[in-house]
Amino acid sequence: MIRTAALLALMPFAATAQTADQKAALIAAMNASDCTLTTAEASQVLPRLGITRPAAIALSRQMMTEGIATFASDEETLVLLPPACTK
């Protein structure tokens, strides 16, 4: 019983670590693509990174809240902003 409770208590930390890893991978991929990611590119890049569509939406919202990403005027291109954009 104690082991199960301990494992359940650790689950949010595992999810947070996975999200942090996915965010880092997404930022790296965007930096490799001149700090942008179009909807068309996302359909190819995200599966390679192991990021699902719902996770990508959550990550992009998180990045926008943090002020490190925004959408371009076409509303189809996610743009990485400094300091996350290193290009």
Secondary structure, 3 states (H helix, E strand, C coil): CHHHHHHHHHHHHHHHHHHHHHHHHHHHHHHHCCCEEEHHHHHHHHHHHCCCHHHHHHHHHHHHHCCCEEECCCCCEEEECCCCCCC
